[in-house]
Amino acid sequence: MTDRDKSGVAYWRATLRLLTITLVIWFVVSYGAGILFADALNAIKIGGYQLGFWFAQQGSIFVFVGLIFWYASRMDKIDRDHDVHEE
């Protein structure tokens, strides 16, 4: 295996690790907070609304938008670390 092949394997390993972390966060927020943990979260109120309802309706959207920016910045760092970034 050449150095370029090893670099490609390391790049894809880092990319797949980031993708896995991103999907786990997405799943926990969308399915966990909105469905599985809704009853427990409903004991907490924000602005008169139950937290489980808030996550299901609006909170998850805020988390997803933040997740997009976080993913883009982490992917940019991975690209730069492996010298495959765009100028």
PDB file with SEQRES, HELIX, SHEET and CRYST1 records, atoms N, CA, C and O in Angstrom:
SEQRES   1 A   87  MET THR ASP ARG ASP LYS SER GLY VAL ALA TYR TRP ARG          
SEQRES   2 A   87  ALA THR LEU ARG LEU LEU THR ILE THR LEU VAL ILE TRP          
SEQRES   3 A   87  PHE VAL VAL SER TYR GLY ALA GLY ILE LEU PHE ALA ASP          
SEQRES   4 A   87  ALA LEU ASN ALA ILE LYS ILE GLY GLY TYR GLN LEU GLY          
SEQRES   5 A   87  PHE TRP PHE ALA GLN GLN GLY SER ILE PHE VAL PHE VAL          
SEQRES   6 A   87  GLY LEU ILE PHE TRP TYR ALA SER ARG MET ASP LYS ILE          
SEQRES   7 A   87  ASP ARG ASP HIS ASP VAL HIS GLU GLU                          
HELIX    1 AA1 ASP A    3  PHE A   27  1                                  25    
HELIX    2 AA2 VAL A   28  LEU A   36  3                                   9    
HELIX    3 AA3 ALA A   38  LEU A   41  1                                   4    
HELIX    4 AA4 LEU A   51  TRP A   54  1                                   4    
HELIX    5 AA5 PHE A   55  GLY A   59  3                                   5    
HELIX    6 AA6 SER A   60  ASP A   81  1                                  22    
SHEET    1 AA1 2 LYS A  45  ILE A  46  0                                        
SHEET    2 AA1 2 TYR A  49  GLN A  50 -1                                        
CRYST1    1.000    1.000    1.000  90.00  90.00  90.00 P 1           1          
ATOM      1  N   MET A   1       0.850  -1.172   0.000  1.00  0.00           N  
ATOM      2  CA  MET A   1       0.000   0.000   0.000  1.00  0.00           C  
ATOM      3  C   MET A   1       0.898   1.238   0.000  1.00  0.00           C  
ATOM      4  O   MET A   1       1.822   1.341   0.807  1.00  0.00           O  
ATOM      5  N   THR A   2       0.625   2.165  -0.900  1.00  0.00           N  
ATOM      6  CA  THR A   2       1.443   3.367  -0.998  1.00  0.00           C  
ATOM      7  C   THR A   2       1.017   4.387   0.044  1.00  0.00           C  
ATOM      8  O   THR A   2      -0.021   4.246   0.692  1.00  0.00           O  
ATOM      9  N   ASP A   3       1.851   5.430   0.194  1.00  0.00           N  
ATOM     10  CA  ASP A   3       1.516   6.499   1.150  1.00  0.00           C  
ATOM     11  C   ASP A   3       0.217   7.187   0.761  1.00  0.00           C  
ATOM     12  O   ASP A   3      -0.573   7.568   1.624  1.00  0.00           O  
ATOM     13  N   ARG A   4      -0.004   7.347  -0.544  1.00  0.00           N  
ATOM     14  CA  ARG A   4      -1.244   7.993  -1.011  1.00  0.00           C  
ATOM     15  C   ARG A   4      -2.454   7.137  -0.660  1.00  0.00           C  
ATOM     16  O   ARG A   4      -3.495   7.667  -0.271  1.00  0.00           O  
ATOM     17  N   ASP A   5      -2.326   5.806  -0.797  1.00  0.00           N  
ATOM     18  CA  ASP A   5      -3.425   4.912  -0.429  1.00  0.00           C  
ATOM     19  C   ASP A   5      -3.701   4.985   1.070  1.00  0.00           C  
ATOM     20  O   ASP A   5      -4.857   5.007   1.494  1.00  0.00           O  
ATOM     21  N   LYS A   6      -2.637   5.022   1.868  1.00  0.00           N  
ATOM     22  CA  LYS A   6      -2.795   5.122   3.324  1.00  0.00           C  
ATOM     23  C   LYS A   6      -3.453   6.439   3.703  1.00  0.00           C  
ATOM     24  O   LYS A   6      -4.289   6.483   4.605  1.00  0.00           O  
ATOM     25  N   SER A   7      -3.075   7.514   3.012  1.00  0.00           N  
ATOM     26  CA  SER A   7      -3.668   8.820   3.272  1.00  0.00           C  
ATOM     27  C   SER A   7      -5.154   8.817   2.916  1.00  0.00           C  
ATOM     28  O   SER A   7      -5.977   9.398   3.623  1.00  0.00           O  
ATOM     29  N   GLY A   8      -5.482   8.149   1.804  1.00  0.00           N  
ATOM     30  CA  GLY A   8      -6.892   8.056   1.399  1.00  0.00           C  
ATOM     31  C   GLY A   8      -7.716   7.266   2.399  1.00  0.00           C  
ATOM     32  O   GLY A   8      -8.853   7.628   2.701  1.00  0.00           O  
ATOM     33  N   VAL A   9      -7.141   6.191   2.909  1.00  0.00           N  
ATOM     34  CA  VAL A   9      -7.838   5.380   3.913  1.00  0.00           C  
ATOM     35  C   VAL A   9      -8.047   6.195   5.189  1.00  0.00           C  
ATOM     36  O   VAL A   9      -9.129   6.157   5.775  1.00  0.00           O  
ATOM     37  N   ALA A  10      -7.031   6.924   5.622  1.00  0.00           N  
ATOM     38  CA  ALA A  10      -7.152   7.749   6.828  1.00  0.00           C  
ATOM     39  C   ALA A  10      -8.198   8.851   6.631  1.00  0.00           C  
ATOM     40  O   ALA A  10      -8.965   9.157   7.544  1.00  0.00           O  
ATOM     41  N   TYR A  11      -8.222   9.441   5.437  1.00  0.00           N  
ATOM     42  CA  TYR A  11      -9.201  10.492   5.135  1.00  0.00           C  
ATOM     43  C   TYR A  11     -10.622   9.936   5.227  1.00  0.00           C  
ATOM     44  O   TYR A  11     -11.486  10.542   5.861  1.00  0.00           O  
ATOM     45  N   TRP A  12     -10.865   8.796   4.602  1.00  0.00           N  
ATOM     46  CA  TRP A  12     -12.208   8.228   4.616  1.00  0.00           C  
ATOM     47  C   TRP A  12     -12.591   7.720   5.996  1.00  0.00           C  
ATOM     48  O   TRP A  12     -13.764   7.767   6.369  1.00  0.00           O  
ATOM     49  N   ARG A  13     -11.631   7.243   6.750  1.00  0.00           N  
ATOM     50  CA  ARG A  13     -11.921   6.820   8.123  1.00  0.00           C  
ATOM     51  C   ARG A  13     -12.382   8.030   8.948  1.00  0.00           C  
ATOM     52  O   ARG A  13     -13.361   7.940   9.688  1.00  0.00           O  
ATOM     53  N   ALA A  14     -11.680   9.151   8.820  1.00  0.00           N  
ATOM     54  CA  ALA A  14     -12.060  10.370   9.548  1.00  0.00           C  
ATOM     55  C   ALA A  14     -13.415  10.882   9.074  1.00  0.00           C  
ATOM     56  O   ALA A  14     -14.231  11.325   9.882  1.00  0.00           O  
ATOM     57  N   THR A  15     -13.655  10.823   7.768  1.00  0.00           N  
ATOM     58  CA  THR A  15     -14.930  11.285   7.217  1.00  0.00           C  
ATOM     59  C   THR A  15     -16.082  10.411   7.702  1.00  0.00           C  
ATOM     60  O   THR A  15     -17.126  10.931   8.096  1.00  0.00           O  
ATOM     61  N   LEU A  16     -15.909   9.110   7.679  1.00  0.00           N  
ATOM     62  CA  LEU A  16     -16.969   8.214   8.133  1.00  0.00           C  
ATOM     63  C   LEU A  16     -17.203   8.337   9.637  1.00  0.00           C  
ATOM     64  O   LEU A  16     -18.338   8.199  10.094  1.00  0.00           O  
ATOM     65  N   ARG A  17     -16.166   8.591  10.400  1.00  0.00           N  
ATOM     66  CA  ARG A  17     -16.319   8.803  11.844  1.00  0.00           C  
ATOM     67  C   ARG A  17     -17.161  10.051  12.104  1.00  0.00           C  
ATOM     68  O   ARG A  17     -18.069  10.033  12.935  1.00  0.00           O  
ATOM     69  N   LEU A  18     -16.853  11.135  11.388  1.00  0.00           N  
ATOM     70  CA  LEU A  18     -17.628  12.371  11.530  1.00  0.00           C  
ATOM     71  C   LEU A  18     -19.075  12.150  11.109  1.00  0.00           C  
ATOM     72  O   LEU A  18     -19.991  12.629  11.777  1.00  0.00           O  
ATOM     73  N   LEU A  19     -19.290  11.441  10.026  1.00  0.00           N  
ATOM     74  CA  LEU A  19     -20.644  11.159   9.552  1.00  0.00           C  
ATOM     75  C   LEU A  19     -21.420  10.334  10.575  1.00  0.00           C  
ATOM     76  O   LEU A  19     -22.602  10.589  10.809  1.00  0.00           O  
ATOM     77  N   THR A  20     -20.773   9.363  11.176  1.00  0.00           N  
ATOM     78  CA  THR A  20     -21.419   8.534  12.198  1.00  0.00           C  
ATOM     79  C   THR A  20     -21.817   9.368  13.413  1.00  0.00           C  
ATOM     80  O   THR A  20     -22.929   9.236  13.925  1.00  0.00           O  
ATOM     81  N   ILE A  21     -20.918  10.215  13.866  1.00  0.00           N  
ATOM     82  CA  ILE A  21     -21.220  11.085  15.011  1.00  0.00           C  
ATOM     83  C   ILE A  21     -22.390  12.014  14.678  1.00  0.00           C  
ATOM     84  O   ILE A  21     -23.286  12.206  15.500  1.00  0.00           O  
ATOM     85  N   THR A  22     -22.381  12.580  13.490  1.00  0.00           N  
ATOM     86  CA  THR A  22     -23.449  13.482  13.063  1.00  0.00           C  
ATOM     87  C   THR A  22     -24.791  12.761  13.022  1.00  0.00           C  
ATOM     88  O   THR A  22     -25.797  13.301  13.483  1.00  0.00           O  
ATOM     89  N   LEU A  23     -24.817  11.561  12.480  1.00  0.00           N  
ATOM     90  CA  LEU A  23     -26.072  10.803  12.401  1.00  0.00           C  
ATOM     91  C   LEU A  23     -26.574  10.365  13.775  1.00  0.00           C  
ATOM     92  O   LEU A  23     -27.782  10.306  14.002  1.00  0.00           O  
ATOM     93  N   VAL A  24     -25.662  10.061  14.685  1.00  0.00           N  
ATOM     94  CA  VAL A  24     -26.083   9.696  16.043  1.00  0.00           C  
ATOM     95  C   VAL A  24     -26.718  10.900  16.737  1.00  0.00           C  
ATOM     96  O   VAL A  24     -27.754  10.764  17.388  1.00  0.00           O  
ATOM     97  N   ILE A  25     -26.109  12.068  16.602  1.00  0.00           N  
ATOM     98  CA  ILE A  25     -26.692  13.285  17.184  1.00  0.00           C  
ATOM     99  C   ILE A  25     -28.059  13.554  16.571  1.00  0.00           C  
ATOM    100  O   ILE A  25     -29.015  13.860  17.284  1.00  0.00           O  
ATOM    101  N   TRP A  26     -28.151  13.443  15.259  1.00  0.00           N  
ATOM    102  CA  TRP A  26     -29.425  13.654  14.559  1.00  0.00           C  
ATOM    103  C   TRP A  26     -30.489  12.696  15.083  1.00  0.00           C  
ATOM    104  O   TRP A  26     -31.616  13.111  15.354  1.00  0.00           O  
ATOM    105  N   PHE A  27     -30.141  11.424  15.226  1.00  0.00           N  
ATOM    106  CA  PHE A  27     -31.093  10.424  15.692  1.00  0.00           C  
ATOM    107  C   PHE A  27     -31.546  10.700  17.123  1.00  0.00           C  
ATOM    108  O   PHE A  27     -32.739  10.642  17.423  1.00  0.00           O  
ATOM    109  N   VAL A  28     -30.596  10.998  18.001  1.00  0.00           N  
ATOM    110  CA  VAL A  28     -30.933  11.239  19.403  1.00  0.00           C  
ATOM    111  C   VAL A  28     -31.856  12.447  19.537  1.00  0.00           C  
ATOM    112  O   VAL A  28     -32.808  12.421  20.318  1.00  0.00           O  
ATOM    113  N   VAL A  29     -31.574  13.501  18.778  1.00  0.00           N  
ATOM    114  CA  VAL A  29     -32.409  14.702  18.869  1.00  0.00           C  
ATOM    115  C   VAL A  29     -33.777  14.472  18.248  1.00  0.00           C  
ATOM    116  O   VAL A  29     -34.795  14.817  18.848  1.00  0.00           O  
ATOM    117  N   SER A  30     -33.814  13.898  17.058  1.00  0.00           N  
ATOM    118  CA  SER A  30     -35.104  13.753  16.374  1.00  0.00           C  
ATOM    119  C   SER A  30     -35.961  12.657  16.985  1.00  0.00           C  
ATOM    120  O   SER A  30     -37.122  12.896  17.319  1.00  0.00           O  
ATOM    121  N   TYR A  31     -35.422  11.487  17.133  1.00  0.00           N  
ATOM    122  CA  TYR A  31     -36.209  10.363  17.634  1.00  0.00           C  
ATOM    123  C   TYR A  31     -36.235  10.333  19.157  1.00  0.00           C  
ATOM    124  O   TYR A  31     -37.279  10.088  19.763  1.00  0.00           O  
ATOM    125  N   GLY A  32     -35.091  10.581  19.766  1.00  0.00           N  
ATOM    126  CA  GLY A  32     -35.006  10.516  21.223  1.00  0.00           C  
ATOM    127  C   GLY A  32     -35.769  11.625  21.910  1.00  0.00           C  
ATOM    128  O   GLY A  32     -36.690  11.366  22.686  1.00  0.00           O  
ATOM    129  N   ALA A  33     -35.385  12.882  21.624  1.00  0.00           N  
ATOM    130  CA  ALA A  33     -36.007  14.018  22.312  1.00  0.00           C  
ATOM    131  C   ALA A  33     -37.452  14.221  21.876  1.00  0.00           C  
ATOM    132  O   ALA A  33     -38.292  14.623  22.683  1.00  0.00           O  
ATOM    133  N   GLY A  34     -37.750  13.948  20.615  1.00  0.00           N  
ATOM    134  CA  GLY A  34     -39.105  14.183  20.112  1.00  0.00           C  
ATOM    135  C   GLY A  34     -40.083  13.076  20.419  1.00  0.00           C  
ATOM    136  O   GLY A  34     -41.286  13.325  20.487  1.00  0.00           O  
ATOM    137  N   ILE A  35     -39.593  11.830  20.613  1.00  0.00           N  
ATOM    138  CA  ILE A  35     -40.507  10.695  20.799  1.00  0.00           C  
ATOM    139  C   ILE A  35     -40.202   9.917  22.080  1.00  0.00           C  
ATOM    140  O   ILE A  35     -41.050   9.828  22.968  1.00  0.00           O  
ATOM    141  N   LEU A  36     -38.999   9.357  22.178  1.00  0.00           N  
ATOM    142  CA  LEU A  36     -38.679   8.456  23.291  1.00  0.00           C  
ATOM    143  C   LEU A  36     -38.661   9.148  24.649  1.00  0.00           C  
ATOM    144  O   LEU A  36     -39.206   8.621  25.619  1.00  0.00           O  
ATOM    145  N   PHE A  37     -38.044  10.313  24.727  1.00  0.00           N  
ATOM    146  CA  PHE A  37     -37.892  11.007  26.001  1.00  0.00           C  
ATOM    147  C   PHE A  37     -38.902  12.144  26.169  1.00  0.00           C  
ATOM    148  O   PHE A  37     -38.758  12.967  27.072  1.00  0.00           O  
ATOM    149  N   ALA A  38     -39.909  12.197  25.318  1.00  0.00           N  
ATOM    150  CA  ALA A  38     -40.871  13.304  25.349  1.00  0.00           C  
ATOM    151  C   ALA A  38     -41.591  13.388  26.691  1.00  0.00           C  
ATOM    152  O   ALA A  38     -41.762  14.482  27.228  1.00  0.00           O  
ATOM    153  N   ASP A  39     -42.010  12.261  27.234  1.00  0.00           N  
ATOM    154  CA  ASP A  39     -42.737  12.284  28.508  1.00  0.00           C  
ATOM    155  C   ASP A  39     -41.874  12.839  29.640  1.00  0.00           C  
ATOM    156  O   ASP A  39     -42.347  13.623  30.462  1.00  0.00           O  
ATOM    157  N   ALA A  40     -40.612  12.428  29.676  1.00  0.00           N  
ATOM    158  CA  ALA A  40     -39.706  12.936  30.718  1.00  0.00           C  
ATOM    159  C   ALA A  40     -39.426  14.422  30.512  1.00  0.00           C  
ATOM    160  O   ALA A  40     -39.364  15.187  31.474  1.00  0.00           O  
ATOM    161  N   LEU A  41     -39.258  14.827  29.252  1.00  0.00           N  
ATOM    162  CA  LEU A  41     -38.968  16.236  28.962  1.00  0.00           C  
ATOM    163  C   LEU A  41     -40.181  17.131  29.182  1.00  0.00           C  
ATOM    164  O   LEU A  41     -40.028  18.329  29.421  1.00  0.00           O  
ATOM    165  N   ASN A  42     -41.379  16.567  29.104  1.00  0.00           N  
ATOM    166  CA  ASN A  42     -42.593  17.364  29.277  1.00  0.00           C  
ATOM    167  C   ASN A  42     -42.754  17.893  30.696  1.00  0.00           C  
ATOM    168  O   ASN A  42     -43.571  18.784  30.929  1.00  0.00           O  
ATOM    169  N   ALA A  43     -41.997  17.365  31.641  1.00  0.00           N  
ATOM    170  CA  ALA A  43     -42.037  17.869  33.021  1.00  0.00           C  
ATOM    171  C   ALA A  43     -41.398  19.250  33.113  1.00  0.00           C  
ATOM    172  O   ALA A  43     -41.632  19.982  34.075  1.00  0.00           O  
ATOM    173  N   ILE A  44     -40.595  19.605  32.118  1.00  0.00           N  
ATOM    174  CA  ILE A  44     -39.919  20.904  32.080  1.00  0.00           C  
ATOM    175  C   ILE A  44     -40.686  21.810  31.118  1.00  0.00           C  
ATOM    176  O   ILE A  44     -41.078  21.381  30.033  1.00  0.00           O  
ATOM    177  N   LYS A  45     -40.896  23.050  31.517  1.00  0.00           N  
ATOM    178  CA  LYS A  45     -41.637  23.990  30.665  1.00  0.00           C  
ATOM    179  C   LYS A  45     -40.734  25.134  30.228  1.00  0.00           C  
ATOM    180  O   LYS A  45     -39.933  25.645  31.011  1.00  0.00           O  
ATOM    181  N   ILE A  46     -40.871  25.527  28.977  1.00  0.00           N  
ATOM    182  CA  ILE A  46     -40.168  26.687  28.417  1.00  0.00           C  
ATOM    183  C   ILE A  46     -41.225  27.595  27.791  1.00  0.00           C  
ATOM    184  O   ILE A  46     -41.911  27.207  26.845  1.00  0.00           O  
ATOM    185  N   GLY A  47     -41.344  28.782  28.319  1.00  0.00           N  
ATOM    186  CA  GLY A  47     -42.319  29.727  27.782  1.00  0.00           C  
ATOM    187  C   GLY A  47     -43.746  29.208  27.828  1.00  0.00           C  
ATOM    188  O   GLY A  47     -44.566  29.572  26.985  1.00  0.00           O  
ATOM    189  N   GLY A  48     -44.050  28.363  28.801  1.00  0.00           N  
ATOM    190  CA  GLY A  48     -45.398  27.830  28.937  1.00  0.00           C  
ATOM    191  C   GLY A  48     -45.626  26.546  28.160  1.00  0.00           C  
ATOM    192  O   GLY A  48     -46.684  25.930  28.286  1.00  0.00           O  
ATOM    193  N   TYR A  49     -44.659  26.134  27.365  1.00  0.00           N  
ATOM    194  CA  TYR A  49     -44.793  24.907  26.577  1.00  0.00           C  
ATOM    195  C   TYR A  49     -43.937  23.807  27.175  1.00  0.00           C  
ATOM    196  O   TYR A  49     -42.870  24.069  27.730  1.00  0.00           O  
ATOM    197  N   GLN A  50     -44.406  22.590  27.060  1.00  0.00           N  
ATOM    198  CA  GLN A  50     -43.643  21.450  27.553  1.00  0.00           C  
ATOM    199  C   GLN A  50     -42.410  21.248  26.666  1.00  0.00           C  
ATOM    200  O   GLN A  50     -42.481  21.400  25.446  1.00  0.00           O  
ATOM    201  N   LEU A  51     -41.279  20.905  27.294  1.00  0.00           N  
ATOM    202  CA  LEU A  51     -40.021  20.789  26.574  1.00  0.00           C  
ATOM    203  C   LEU A  51     -40.060  19.678  25.515  1.00  0.00           C  
ATOM    204  O   LEU A  51     -39.474  19.842  24.444  1.00  0.00           O  
ATOM    205  N   GLY A  52     -40.728  18.564  25.785  1.00  0.00           N  
ATOM    206  CA  GLY A  52     -40.848  17.499  24.793  1.00  0.00           C  
ATOM    207  C   GLY A  52     -41.579  17.975  23.557  1.00  0.00           C  
ATOM    208  O   GLY A  52     -41.171  17.668  22.437  1.00  0.00           O  
ATOM    209  N   PHE A  53     -42.665  18.729  23.745  1.00  0.00           N  
ATOM    210  CA  PHE A  53     -43.405  19.301  22.618  1.00  0.00           C  
ATOM    211  C   PHE A  53     -42.540  20.305  21.869  1.00  0.00           C  
ATOM    212  O   PHE A  53     -42.525  20.323  20.638  1.00  0.00           O  
ATOM    213  N   TRP A  54     -41.823  21.138  22.611  1.00  0.00           N  
ATOM    214  CA  TRP A  54     -40.964  22.150  21.991  1.00  0.00           C  
ATOM    215  C   TRP A  54     -39.895  21.499  21.121  1.00  0.00           C  
ATOM    216  O   TRP A  54     -39.652  21.949  20.002  1.00  0.00           O  
ATOM    217  N   PHE A  55     -39.244  20.427  21.629  1.00  0.00           N  
ATOM    218  CA  PHE A  55     -38.228  19.722  20.842  1.00  0.00           C  
ATOM    219  C   PHE A  55     -38.838  19.119  19.584  1.00  0.00           C  
ATOM    220  O   PHE A  55     -38.246  19.191  18.507  1.00  0.00           O  
ATOM    221  N   ALA A  56     -40.007  18.531  19.717  1.00  0.00           N  
ATOM    222  CA  ALA A  56     -40.641  17.894  18.568  1.00  0.00           C  
ATOM    223  C   ALA A  56     -41.029  18.916  17.504  1.00  0.00           C  
ATOM    224  O   ALA A  56     -40.998  18.608  16.313  1.00  0.00           O  
ATOM    225  N   GLN A  57     -41.395  20.125  17.918  1.00  0.00           N  
ATOM    226  CA  GLN A  57     -41.888  21.115  16.963  1.00  0.00           C  
ATOM    227  C   GLN A  57     -40.823  22.097  16.485  1.00  0.00           C  
ATOM    228  O   GLN A  57     -40.774  22.409  15.295  1.00  0.00           O  
ATOM    229  N   GLN A  58     -39.974  22.586  17.375  1.00  0.00           N  
ATOM    230  CA  GLN A  58     -39.038  23.641  17.000  1.00  0.00           C  
ATOM    231  C   GLN A  58     -37.597  23.377  17.411  1.00  0.00           C  
ATOM    232  O   GLN A  58     -36.678  23.686  16.653  1.00  0.00           O  
ATOM    233  N   GLY A  59     -37.385  22.826  18.564  1.00  0.00           N  
ATOM    234  CA  GLY A  59     -36.041  22.665  19.095  1.00  0.00           C  
ATOM    235  C   GLY A  59     -35.144  21.824  18.219  1.00  0.00           C  
ATOM    236  O   GLY A  59     -33.962  22.126  18.052  1.00  0.00           O  
ATOM    237  N   SER A  60     -35.709  20.760  17.656  1.00  0.00           N  
ATOM    238  CA  SER A  60     -34.897  19.898  16.805  1.00  0.00           C  
ATOM    239  C   SER A  60     -34.431  20.639  15.555  1.00  0.00           C  
ATOM    240  O   SER A  60     -33.337  20.373  15.057  1.00  0.00           O  
ATOM    241  N   ILE A  61     -35.231  21.553  15.047  1.00  0.00           N  
ATOM    242  CA  ILE A  61     -34.833  22.329  13.866  1.00  0.00           C  
ATOM    243  C   ILE A  61     -33.617  23.196  14.197  1.00  0.00           C  
ATOM    244  O   ILE A  61     -32.687  23.291  13.396  1.00  0.00           O  
ATOM    245  N   PHE A  62     -33.619  23.826  15.368  1.00  0.00           N  
ATOM    246  CA  PHE A  62     -32.466  24.639  15.775  1.00  0.00           C  
ATOM    247  C   PHE A  62     -31.213  23.769  15.900  1.00  0.00           C  
ATOM    248  O   PHE A  62     -30.128  24.163  15.472  1.00  0.00           O  
ATOM    249  N   VAL A  63     -31.374  22.594  16.487  1.00  0.00           N  
ATOM    250  CA  VAL A  63     -30.239  21.685  16.627  1.00  0.00           C  
ATOM    251  C   VAL A  63     -29.744  21.248  15.250  1.00  0.00           C  
ATOM    252  O   VAL A  63     -28.534  21.178  15.034  1.00  0.00           O  
ATOM    253  N   PHE A  64     -30.643  20.953  14.316  1.00  0.00           N  
ATOM    254  CA  PHE A  64     -30.247  20.499  12.984  1.00  0.00           C  
ATOM    255  C   PHE A  64     -29.496  21.579  12.224  1.00  0.00           C  
ATOM    256  O   PHE A  64     -28.517  21.277  11.541  1.00  0.00           O  
ATOM    257  N   VAL A  65     -29.927  22.824  12.325  1.00  0.00           N  
ATOM    258  CA  VAL A  65     -29.218  23.923  11.660  1.00  0.00           C  
ATOM    259  C   VAL A  65     -27.826  24.081  12.264  1.00  0.00           C  
ATOM    260  O   VAL A  65     -26.849  24.252  11.535  1.00  0.00           O  
ATOM    261  N   GLY A  66     -27.734  24.024  13.578  1.00  0.00           N  
ATOM    262  CA  GLY A  66     -26.422  24.076  14.225  1.00  0.00           C  
ATOM    263  C   GLY A  66     -25.548  22.897  13.828  1.00  0.00           C  
ATOM    264  O   GLY A  66     -24.336  23.042  13.665  1.00  0.00           O  
ATOM    265  N   LEU A  67     -26.160  21.738  13.674  1.00  0.00           N  
ATOM    266  CA  LEU A  67     -25.439  20.534  13.276  1.00  0.00           C  
ATOM    267  C   LEU A  67     -24.858  20.672  11.869  1.00  0.00           C  
ATOM    268  O   LEU A  67     -23.765  20.174  11.602  1.00  0.00           O  
ATOM    269  N   ILE A  68     -25.570  21.336  10.980  1.00  0.00           N  
ATOM    270  CA  ILE A  68     -25.073  21.569   9.618  1.00  0.00           C  
ATOM    271  C   ILE A  68     -23.801  22.407   9.656  1.00  0.00           C  
ATOM    272  O   ILE A  68     -22.817  22.076   8.994  1.00  0.00           O  
ATOM    273  N   PHE A  69     -23.818  23.488  10.425  1.00  0.00           N  
ATOM    274  CA  PHE A  69     -22.639  24.351  10.516  1.00  0.00           C  
ATOM    275  C   PHE A  69     -21.479  23.634  11.200  1.00  0.00           C  
ATOM    276  O   PHE A  69     -20.328  23.785  10.788  1.00  0.00           O  
ATOM    277  N   TRP A  70     -21.771  22.856  12.240  1.00  0.00           N  
ATOM    278  CA  TRP A  70     -20.729  22.098  12.934  1.00  0.00           C  
ATOM    279  C   TRP A  70     -20.106  21.068  11.999  1.00  0.00           C  
ATOM    280  O   TRP A  70     -18.885  20.922  11.955  1.00  0.00           O  
ATOM    281  N   TYR A  71     -20.949  20.352  11.251  1.00  0.00           N  
ATOM    282  CA  TYR A  71     -20.451  19.344  10.313  1.00  0.00           C  
ATOM    283  C   TYR A  71     -19.560  19.990   9.245  1.00  0.00           C  
ATOM    284  O   TYR A  71     -18.492  19.470   8.925  1.00  0.00           O  
ATOM    285  N   ALA A  72     -20.001  21.112   8.703  1.00  0.00           N  
ATOM    286  CA  ALA A  72     -19.225  21.788   7.659  1.00  0.00           C  
ATOM    287  C   ALA A  72     -17.861  22.231   8.181  1.00  0.00           C  
ATOM    288  O   ALA A  72     -16.857  22.082   7.486  1.00  0.00           O  
ATOM    289  N   SER A  73     -17.816  22.771   9.390  1.00  0.00           N  
ATOM    290  CA  SER A  73     -16.531  23.215   9.937  1.00  0.00           C  
ATOM    291  C   SER A  73     -15.615  22.030  10.237  1.00  0.00           C  
ATOM    292  O   SER A  73     -14.415  22.103   9.971  1.00  0.00           O  
ATOM    293  N   ARG A  74     -16.154  20.946  10.783  1.00  0.00           N  
ATOM    294  CA  ARG A  74     -15.345  19.756  11.063  1.00  0.00           C  
ATOM    295  C   ARG A  74     -14.854  19.105   9.767  1.00  0.00           C  
ATOM    296  O   ARG A  74     -13.718  18.637   9.696  1.00  0.00           O  
ATOM    297  N   MET A  75     -15.715  19.076   8.745  1.00  0.00           N  
ATOM    298  CA  MET A  75     -15.312  18.490   7.467  1.00  0.00           C  
ATOM    299  C   MET A  75     -14.221  19.332   6.816  1.00  0.00           C  
ATOM    300  O   MET A  75     -13.300  18.794   6.203  1.00  0.00           O  
ATOM    301  N   ASP A  76     -14.322  20.644   6.948  1.00  0.00           N  
ATOM    302  CA  ASP A  76     -13.276  21.533   6.430  1.00  0.00           C  
ATOM    303  C   ASP A  76     -11.951  21.255   7.128  1.00  0.00           C  
ATOM    304  O   ASP A  76     -10.901  21.254   6.485  1.00  0.00           O  
ATOM    305  N   LYS A  77     -11.990  21.020   8.442  1.00  0.00           N  
ATOM    306  CA  LYS A  77     -10.766  20.706   9.189  1.00  0.00           C  
ATOM    307  C   LYS A  77     -10.184  19.372   8.719  1.00  0.00           C  
ATOM    308  O   LYS A  77      -8.970  19.254   8.552  1.00  0.00           O  
ATOM    309  N   ILE A  78     -11.028  18.378   8.506  1.00  0.00           N  
ATOM    310  CA  ILE A  78     -10.551  17.082   8.014  1.00  0.00           C  
ATOM    311  C   ILE A  78      -9.916  17.248   6.634  1.00  0.00           C  
ATOM    312  O   ILE A  78      -8.853  16.689   6.363  1.00  0.00           O  
ATOM    313  N   ASP A  79     -10.577  18.022   5.760  1.00  0.00           N  
ATOM    314  CA  ASP A  79     -10.018  18.270   4.423  1.00  0.00           C  
ATOM    315  C   ASP A  79      -8.648  18.926   4.512  1.00  0.00           C  
ATOM    316  O   ASP A  79      -7.728  18.538   3.792  1.00  0.00           O  
ATOM    317  N   ARG A  80      -8.504  19.903   5.376  1.00  0.00           N  
ATOM    318  CA  ARG A  80      -7.218  20.598   5.522  1.00  0.00           C  
ATOM    319  C   ARG A  80      -6.152  19.679   6.126  1.00  0.00           C  
ATOM    320  O   ARG A  80      -4.995  19.707   5.708  1.00  0.00           O  
ATOM    321  N   ASP A  81      -6.542  18.875   7.098  1.00  0.00           N  
ATOM    322  CA  ASP A  81      -5.588  17.949   7.709  1.00  0.00           C  
ATOM    323  C   ASP A  81      -5.043  16.927   6.710  1.00  0.00           C  
ATOM    324  O   ASP A  81      -3.902  16.480   6.826  1.00  0.00           O  
ATOM    325  N   HIS A  82      -5.864  16.567   5.736  1.00  0.00           N  
ATOM    326  CA  HIS A  82      -5.467  15.560   4.747  1.00  0.00           C  
ATOM    327  C   HIS A  82      -5.092  16.187   3.398  1.00  0.00           C  
ATOM    328  O   HIS A  82      -4.909  15.483   2.405  1.00  0.00           O  
ATOM    329  N   ASP A  83      -4.985  17.502   3.382  1.00  0.00           N  
ATOM    330  CA  ASP A  83      -4.551  18.255   2.205  1.00  0.00           C  
ATOM    331  C   ASP A  83      -5.409  17.970   0.957  1.00  0.00           C  
ATOM    332  O   ASP A  83      -4.886  17.769  -0.139  1.00  0.00           O  
ATOM    333  N   VAL A  84      -6.719  17.959   1.152  1.00  0.00           N  
ATOM    334  CA  VAL A  84      -7.634  17.810   0.012  1.00  0.00           C  
ATOM    335  C   VAL A  84      -8.644  18.974  -0.020  1.00  0.00           C  
ATOM    336  O   VAL A  84      -9.707  18.870  -0.633  1.00  0.00           O  
ATOM    337  N   HIS A  85      -8.293  20.073   0.648  1.00  0.00           N  
ATOM    338  CA  HIS A  85      -9.199  21.213   0.741  1.00  0.00           C  
ATOM    339  C   HIS A  85      -9.176  22.035  -0.560  1.00  0.00           C  
ATOM    340  O   HIS A  85      -8.251  21.953  -1.368  1.00  0.00           O  
ATOM    341  N   GLU A  86     -10.238  22.823  -0.712  1.00  0.00           N  
ATOM    342  CA  GLU A  86     -10.332  23.733  -1.841  1.00  0.00           C  
ATOM    343  C   GLU A  86      -9.812  25.091  -1.426  1.00  0.00           C  
ATOM    344  O   GLU A  86      -9.914  25.474  -0.261  1.00  0.00           O  
ATOM    345  N   GLU A  87      -9.260  25.814  -2.371  1.00  0.00           N  
ATOM    346  CA  GLU A  87      -8.742  27.150  -2.074  1.00  0.00           C  
ATOM    347  C   GLU A  87      -9.802  28.194  -2.228  1.00  0.00           C  
ATOM    348  O   GLU A  87      -9.538  29.378  -2.016  1.00  0.00           O  
TER     349      GLU A  87                                                      
END                                                                             
